[in-house]
Amino acid sequence: MELKYLTCDPVYAPDVPQPTARSILIPGAQGNLLSHLYLPGGCGPYPTVLLCHGYPGNEQNIDLAVALRRIGFAVMVFHYAGSWNSPGNFSLTGALGDANAVLDFMLAHAQEYDLDTTRFAVVGHSMGGMVAAHLSAKRPELSCGVLMAPWDPGRCFLRSAEDKIAHDNLWEVLSCAYGWLNGISEEGFVRELTAHADELCLAPLAPQLAAKPILCLAGQQDIDTPIPLHAGPLRDAIRAAGGRQFTYQEFPCDHSFSPLRITLCRTVAAFLAEQLG
């Protein structure tokens, strides 16, 4: 696993398996989840990453997936129900269920795709960071997790009655997906968050996250998940829980790390190589 291949192509001998990808329909609660598994060249079993995109998923971090493949990781990307042509209706709690279904599929089919089940990680951006936090905390099969600009809608909803900034931020983000995702509405989100905000919150996961290597990245110019509302409280909770394996970094960039994509890839790859290499 050589980090120099993050930005250049490896050369493979003729008799060595070449990098490839498999498009897979993974059974979910509402139908098949559209998924794509990037497989590295060389011989496995491969350390493996489940990569969770955000809400609605315009930034899918495929550059990160391909960069990780070049240095030897298998990387699974997928679309939640109701997003990007995966059937069904989207919901926040449903996204958590979908990610668990994809992870279950990967573990069940590890031999078929030559995945190393002792070296599994989850990486998530924005809402995917929320998903990655829940999976990291609750799934012992995952050795570590990376949370990129993690979104905490549960916390914002619970604070929204008394905190106008949290209220406005929550509904500005939620409204950006109208027209992009199936089955969503303001009324539907109110019902879902009223019923499930507590279980979506990130801070209660801190004791479990403190017991596992976690990398959390945040953008100082992020107006979608500003640090004081989202990554900051989670950072403080994990540190308070004694998270000695917790790493937190801020970058001078926006929510999608747009001007620093190579820096993002290098930072995530170095962490994963150290944990799974």
NUBARO-354673 format. One record per residue (C-alpha): residue number from 1; x, y, z. Coordinates in steps of 0.001 Angstrom, whole numbers, plus 500000, padded with zeros to 6 digits. Example, Ala and Ser with C-alpha at 12.3 -4.5 7.8 and 13.67 -1.06 7.14 Angstrom:
<recs>
+-----+--------+--------+--------+
| seq |     px |     py |     pz |
+-----+--------+--------+--------+
|   1 | 512300 | 495500 | 507800 |
|   2 | 513670 | 498940 | 507140 |
+-----+--------+--------+--------+
</recs>
This chain:
<recs>
+-----+--------+--------+--------+
| seq |     px |     py |     pz |
+-----+--------+--------+--------+
|   1 | 500000 | 500000 | 500000 |
|   2 | 501946 | 502994 | 498676 |
|   3 | 500530 | 506489 | 499140 |
|   4 | 502457 | 507778 | 496112 |
|   5 | 499787 | 506151 | 493934 |
|   6 | 497132 | 508526 | 495223 |
|   7 | 498046 | 510854 | 492352 |
|   8 | 499623 | 508538 | 489775 |
|   9 | 498735 | 505199 | 488198 |
|  10 | 500459 | 502013 | 489363 |
|  11 | 501956 | 499723 | 486738 |
|  12 | 500823 | 496096 | 486900 |
|  13 | 502598 | 493063 | 485500 |
|  14 | 500640 | 491234 | 482748 |
|  15 | 499869 | 488269 | 485021 |
|  16 | 498601 | 490388 | 487929 |
|  17 | 494883 | 491216 | 488287 |
|  18 | 494100 | 494721 | 487023 |
|  19 | 491879 | 497257 | 488825 |
|  20 | 488220 | 496884 | 487970 |
|  21 | 484738 | 497679 | 489272 |
|  22 | 481475 | 495796 | 489721 |
|  23 | 478005 | 497301 | 489544 |
|  24 | 475812 | 495512 | 492079 |
|  25 | 472133 | 495607 | 493035 |
|  26 | 472056 | 495146 | 496806 |
|  27 | 468730 | 494187 | 498431 |
|  28 | 467389 | 496904 | 500714 |
|  29 | 464191 | 497407 | 502668 |
|  30 | 462472 | 499154 | 499726 |
|  31 | 464142 | 497453 | 496776 |
|  32 | 467590 | 497103 | 495284 |
|  33 | 470177 | 499721 | 496221 |
|  34 | 472312 | 500827 | 493273 |
|  35 | 475917 | 500160 | 494235 |
|  36 | 479362 | 500168 | 492664 |
|  37 | 482358 | 498286 | 494075 |
|  38 | 485820 | 499536 | 493082 |
|  39 | 488347 | 496696 | 493225 |
|  40 | 492106 | 497345 | 493242 |
|  41 | 494699 | 495539 | 491189 |
|  42 | 496995 | 492932 | 492640 |
|  43 | 496029 | 490035 | 494846 |
|  44 | 493587 | 490162 | 497743 |
|  45 | 492055 | 489881 | 500163 |
|  46 | 491704 | 493657 | 500092 |
|  47 | 491231 | 496129 | 502925 |
|  48 | 487782 | 497555 | 502300 |
|  49 | 485989 | 500887 | 502669 |
|  50 | 482251 | 501553 | 502678 |
|  51 | 481898 | 505118 | 501349 |
|  52 | 478650 | 506915 | 502260 |
|  53 | 477680 | 510051 | 500343 |
|  54 | 475677 | 512915 | 501750 |
|  55 | 472283 | 514503 | 501304 |
|  56 | 471130 | 514638 | 498569 |
|  57 | 474424 | 513295 | 497239 |
|  58 | 475568 | 515791 | 494620 |
|  59 | 479098 | 515418 | 496002 |
|  60 | 479708 | 511675 | 495878 |
|  61 | 483482 | 511667 | 496499 |
|  62 | 484235 | 509353 | 493606 |
|  63 | 487692 | 510919 | 493328 |
|  64 | 488364 | 509663 | 496852 |
|  65 | 487042 | 506196 | 495986 |
|  66 | 489291 | 505894 | 492930 |
|  67 | 492321 | 507273 | 494777 |
|  68 | 491846 | 504713 | 497548 |
|  69 | 491532 | 501965 | 494935 |
|  70 | 494883 | 503005 | 493426 |
|  71 | 496654 | 502375 | 496736 |
|  72 | 495026 | 498995 | 497283 |
|  73 | 491604 | 499478 | 498892 |
|  74 | 488339 | 497993 | 497709 |
|  75 | 485722 | 500747 | 497951 |
|  76 | 481938 | 500332 | 497910 |
|  77 | 479764 | 503308 | 496976 |
|  78 | 475967 | 503121 | 496972 |
|  79 | 472777 | 505163 | 496787 |
|  80 | 470210 | 505230 | 499581 |
|  81 | 466591 | 504323 | 498829 |
|  82 | 464881 | 507210 | 497075 |
|  83 | 468157 | 508744 | 495906 |
|  84 | 469830 | 508663 | 492515 |
|  85 | 467473 | 506062 | 491064 |
|  86 | 467534 | 503591 | 493930 |
|  87 | 463824 | 502746 | 494354 |
|  88 | 461688 | 503721 | 497329 |
|  89 | 461315 | 506859 | 499412 |
|  90 | 464181 | 508585 | 501150 |
|  91 | 464349 | 509120 | 504906 |
|  92 | 467127 | 509827 | 507368 |
|  93 | 466493 | 506706 | 509413 |
|  94 | 466105 | 504737 | 506194 |
|  95 | 469577 | 505866 | 505128 |
|  96 | 471000 | 504277 | 508266 |
|  97 | 469173 | 501053 | 507483 |
|  98 | 470401 | 501099 | 503896 |
|  99 | 474028 | 501513 | 504960 |
| 100 | 473706 | 498595 | 507355 |
| 101 | 472201 | 496491 | 504559 |
| 102 | 475124 | 497312 | 502262 |
| 103 | 477644 | 496466 | 504989 |
| 104 | 475848 | 493169 | 505661 |
| 105 | 476000 | 492369 | 501940 |
| 106 | 479716 | 493134 | 501779 |
| 107 | 480465 | 490902 | 504731 |
| 108 | 478293 | 488081 | 503379 |
| 109 | 479923 | 488285 | 499933 |
| 110 | 483482 | 489018 | 501071 |
| 111 | 484898 | 485805 | 499641 |
| 112 | 483266 | 486420 | 496247 |
| 113 | 484910 | 489846 | 495925 |
| 114 | 488102 | 488989 | 497836 |
| 115 | 487444 | 491457 | 500665 |
| 116 | 489328 | 491174 | 503949 |
| 117 | 486645 | 491161 | 506652 |
| 118 | 489292 | 491843 | 509325 |
| 119 | 490091 | 495194 | 507667 |
| 120 | 486827 | 497065 | 507094 |
| 121 | 486295 | 500818 | 507498 |
| 122 | 483495 | 503284 | 506859 |
| 123 | 483973 | 506777 | 505423 |
| 124 | 481129 | 509277 | 505165 |
| 125 | 480608 | 512868 | 504085 |
| 126 | 477930 | 515223 | 505474 |
| 127 | 474820 | 513084 | 506054 |
| 128 | 477097 | 510190 | 505159 |
| 129 | 479259 | 511342 | 508065 |
| 130 | 476240 | 510923 | 510327 |
| 131 | 475738 | 507441 | 508860 |
| 132 | 479429 | 506622 | 509276 |
| 133 | 479346 | 507744 | 512912 |
| 134 | 476412 | 505451 | 513685 |
| 135 | 477987 | 502491 | 511903 |
| 136 | 481386 | 503065 | 513523 |
| 137 | 479763 | 503148 | 516951 |
| 138 | 477441 | 500193 | 516489 |
| 139 | 479141 | 497762 | 514113 |
| 140 | 482094 | 495853 | 515639 |
| 141 | 483040 | 494592 | 512167 |
| 142 | 484361 | 498083 | 511385 |
| 143 | 487924 | 498708 | 512551 |
| 144 | 487771 | 502499 | 512162 |
| 145 | 485774 | 505360 | 510694 |
| 146 | 486231 | 508677 | 508893 |
| 147 | 483673 | 511472 | 509339 |
| 148 | 483990 | 514280 | 506796 |
| 149 | 481967 | 517401 | 507711 |
| 150 | 479482 | 515235 | 509639 |
| 151 | 475864 | 516468 | 509755 |
| 152 | 473884 | 516250 | 512999 |
| 153 | 470208 | 516848 | 512104 |
| 154 | 468977 | 515252 | 515318 |
| 155 | 470848 | 517744 | 517474 |
| 156 | 469731 | 520703 | 515357 |
| 157 | 466099 | 519607 | 515508 |
| 158 | 466151 | 519199 | 519293 |
| 159 | 467701 | 522642 | 519663 |
| 160 | 465604 | 524353 | 516999 |
| 161 | 462837 | 525588 | 519327 |
| 162 | 465292 | 527686 | 521339 |
| 163 | 468129 | 528202 | 518858 |
| 164 | 467208 | 530100 | 515683 |
| 165 | 470606 | 529436 | 514108 |
| 166 | 470175 | 525678 | 514525 |
| 167 | 466585 | 525896 | 513253 |
| 168 | 467491 | 527883 | 510148 |
| 169 | 470500 | 525725 | 509355 |
| 170 | 468494 | 522507 | 509630 |
| 171 | 465688 | 523596 | 507335 |
| 172 | 467989 | 525248 | 504827 |
| 173 | 469875 | 521975 | 504419 |
| 174 | 466740 | 519814 | 504350 |
| 175 | 465092 | 522006 | 501708 |
| 176 | 468057 | 521766 | 499337 |
| 177 | 467031 | 518233 | 498341 |
| 178 | 463453 | 518955 | 497260 |
| 179 | 463282 | 517796 | 493667 |
| 180 | 466325 | 515559 | 494052 |
| 181 | 465067 | 512804 | 496362 |
| 182 | 461893 | 510727 | 496232 |
| 183 | 459165 | 510975 | 498853 |
| 184 | 460479 | 513866 | 500935 |
| 185 | 458571 | 516864 | 502283 |
| 186 | 458792 | 519308 | 505164 |
| 187 | 455861 | 517572 | 506854 |
| 188 | 457540 | 514206 | 506475 |
| 189 | 460787 | 515422 | 507994 |
| 190 | 458922 | 516989 | 510925 |
| 191 | 457237 | 513638 | 511615 |
| 192 | 460477 | 511702 | 511285 |
| 193 | 462562 | 514064 | 513396 |
| 194 | 459863 | 514351 | 516062 |
| 195 | 459903 | 510575 | 516387 |
| 196 | 463615 | 509879 | 515863 |
| 197 | 465748 | 512972 | 516578 |
| 198 | 467135 | 511454 | 519784 |
| 199 | 468373 | 508332 | 518031 |
| 200 | 469864 | 510326 | 515145 |
| 201 | 471969 | 512562 | 517425 |
| 202 | 475712 | 512048 | 517273 |
| 203 | 476893 | 513027 | 520777 |
| 204 | 475315 | 509958 | 522479 |
| 205 | 477575 | 507813 | 520272 |
| 206 | 480683 | 509337 | 521861 |
| 207 | 481501 | 506506 | 524316 |
| 208 | 481545 | 503931 | 521509 |
| 209 | 483389 | 506248 | 519109 |
| 210 | 485963 | 507000 | 521794 |
| 211 | 486881 | 503304 | 521855 |
| 212 | 487764 | 503127 | 518151 |
| 213 | 490136 | 505002 | 515787 |
| 214 | 488060 | 507847 | 514325 |
| 215 | 489175 | 510668 | 512017 |
| 216 | 486883 | 513715 | 511903 |
| 217 | 487483 | 516440 | 509311 |
| 218 | 485739 | 519813 | 509156 |
| 219 | 485753 | 522881 | 506917 |
| 220 | 486218 | 526260 | 508572 |
| 221 | 484169 | 527932 | 505803 |
| 222 | 481405 | 525318 | 505853 |
| 223 | 477988 | 527008 | 505864 |
| 224 | 476048 | 523760 | 505380 |
| 225 | 477305 | 521967 | 508489 |
| 226 | 479027 | 524766 | 510417 |
| 227 | 481459 | 523452 | 512990 |
| 228 | 479743 | 524925 | 516112 |
| 229 | 476505 | 523084 | 515275 |
| 230 | 477823 | 519783 | 513974 |
| 231 | 481439 | 518562 | 514102 |
| 232 | 482335 | 520723 | 517106 |
| 233 | 479867 | 519233 | 519619 |
| 234 | 480719 | 515712 | 518456 |
| 235 | 484450 | 516448 | 518801 |
| 236 | 483922 | 517738 | 522330 |
| 237 | 481789 | 514735 | 523305 |
| 238 | 484327 | 512203 | 522037 |
| 239 | 487170 | 513992 | 523799 |
| 240 | 485139 | 514132 | 527007 |
| 241 | 484573 | 510375 | 526683 |
| 242 | 488336 | 509818 | 526625 |
| 243 | 488819 | 509304 | 522901 |
| 244 | 492580 | 508750 | 522746 |
| 245 | 492312 | 507294 | 519236 |
| 246 | 490311 | 510280 | 517998 |
| 247 | 491844 | 512650 | 515452 |
| 248 | 490233 | 515954 | 514542 |
| 249 | 491384 | 518336 | 511797 |
| 250 | 490014 | 521548 | 510335 |
| 251 | 490767 | 522869 | 506865 |
| 252 | 490255 | 526349 | 505346 |
| 253 | 487551 | 525222 | 502954 |
| 254 | 483838 | 524745 | 502308 |
| 255 | 481512 | 521854 | 503065 |
| 256 | 482760 | 519717 | 500159 |
| 257 | 486473 | 520432 | 500697 |
| 258 | 486337 | 521775 | 497146 |
| 259 | 489752 | 523511 | 496934 |
| 260 | 491552 | 520752 | 498818 |
| 261 | 490494 | 517499 | 497212 |
| 262 | 494016 | 516072 | 496945 |
| 263 | 494717 | 517106 | 500537 |
| 264 | 491470 | 515401 | 501541 |
| 265 | 492419 | 512209 | 499712 |
| 266 | 495891 | 512180 | 501251 |
| 267 | 494585 | 512796 | 504760 |
| 268 | 491930 | 510081 | 504585 |
| 269 | 494253 | 507626 | 502848 |
| 270 | 497058 | 508105 | 505370 |
| 271 | 494660 | 507441 | 508243 |
| 272 | 493175 | 504330 | 506607 |
| 273 | 496602 | 502995 | 505615 |
| 274 | 497779 | 503365 | 509202 |
| 275 | 494715 | 501584 | 510577 |
| 276 | 494215 | 498895 | 507923 |
| 277 | 497466 | 498701 | 505972 |
+-----+--------+--------+--------+
</recs>
